[in-house]
Amino acid sequence: PSFTVNLEALLNPQMTAEPTELACHVTNITHLPLGGRLGVTWGHTTLPGLVGGPQTSNSIGSLDGKGNLLPGAIYSDRLKSGVMSLTRVHPDTFKLRFLRTQEIDMGQYVCTVSAWSVSSQGDVMNTAQAESAPLVVRWDTKRPTLNVVAKRLREASVGGATFEMSCAVATENLGEAGYSVLVQSQDSLEGTHGGATDPNRRDSLVLTKAGPAEFRFRLVGVQLSDRGFYWCVITAWTKQQPGQAWTRATSAESNKVKIDFQENGPSFSVAIQSDTTSVYPWETAKMECSLSVSGSSPKTSAHTDDLAYEVRWFFTRLRGGQTTTQVASVDRFGVVRKDNRNSSSDISIERKDTHTYLLNIHGTQDSDSGEYHCVATPWYLSASTGSWTQAGELTSSRIFLTVKFAVWDSLKLPLLYGVAASIGVGLFSLVFGLVCAHCCCRNTMHTPRSRNKLMDLELD
């Protein structure tokens, strides 16, 4: 038999990982006996210096006259996995296909076609052979490039707000790839990387894939410790063949996005008031210490559980005096403490609501007269730090309490006792005089005249 062999590229890759398809055509076949068959053997010769080694030739594999596949030693795994294939598509056409061509696959390819016929003894014999001209498969091996751009989607301008940024990936000469993403931060452009994330705040961190080549990072409830610069480090990974391990192709860092805001804690004020500034002894005096909050952070304005006060009450005996003593206090946990006082009255503190505290003086005495004022220290759960923060101390104005001295109230009991005593002494004296007169004058009473028949002579 005689024939000619032509080799052509049906798919010629332009970059790594693209498919390659070569067709080996057998033409001008003559004298092929009845029952004769064609087989093919594929060979590959590397390009000199392409992979950093000497030029080598290897057998890719062959199809014998019966159509059996005989893989070459170094291509056996790729042929068995299906990422390469040797097929007969027509009686006179054979194909070699790479699903994902690697750089090592560049080089010269030849196909050698052999004719097989059956001898008179029934054996299959190779009776003719022809080789194609070499076909060079190669492409410009541009290194893959990766470009990452970060942009701010949501700006955190106050503590407790949400920060969100997007990292978009653009590639060249890479083909199909997977990506791993690392979000990093540092305090300043000259500083070092930030520390590890607090485990208690991991639920506040979200990293999602928003598209084939876009990732979004979200930080919920930013705090002062979160201020700084944030960026993405993205690594592209490729598989030379399906089923193989991921191979690192290239990586790149994005530009840096800044989180910067100032502490926005609330501002407070305090005022003191009383329904009356004068009471009588043994009455109850009430003075109200009212606090107000403004410009609060999101947390404090929404939840009263994130706000507490420590309130202390002070007493000054003289108006405008310098000697001031603390009479009672309540801490931010609601624990009340009373201080020793030079008075027999009693004191209690009542919390009317979150911002109002009432000082009660029960059974007021003259020693309770004087100036009173309250000092409050607010505590709030800072959205910027995530911890309880002590605000500045606030001092109210002063109220002068007067315990009135009631003249009638002070004299009515002594007068009542005096009148009662006088009446009692007078009645006692009258009764005593009557008794004495009755007892002492009985013998001097008039003696009745004698009833004798003889009458006494009366003389002038």
Secondary structure by P-SEA (a helix, b strand, c coil): ccbbbbbbbccccccccbbbbbbbbbcccccccccccccbbbbbbcccccccccbbbbbcccccccbbbbbcccaaaaaaacccccccccccbbbbbbcccccccbbbbbbbbbbbbbcccccccccccccccbbbbbcccccbbbbbbbbbccccccccbbbbbbbbbbbcccccbbbbbbbbbcccccccccccccccccccbbbbbccccbbbbbbccccccccbbbbbbbbbbbbcccccccccccccccbbbbbbbccccccbbbbbbbccccccccbbbbbbbbbbbcccccccccccccbbbbbbbbbbcccccccccccccccccbbbbbccccccbbbbbbbccccbbbbbbcccccccbbbbbbbbbbbbbcccccccccccbbbbbbbbbbbccccccccaaaaaaaaaaaaaaaaaaaaaaaaaaaaccccccccccccccccccccc
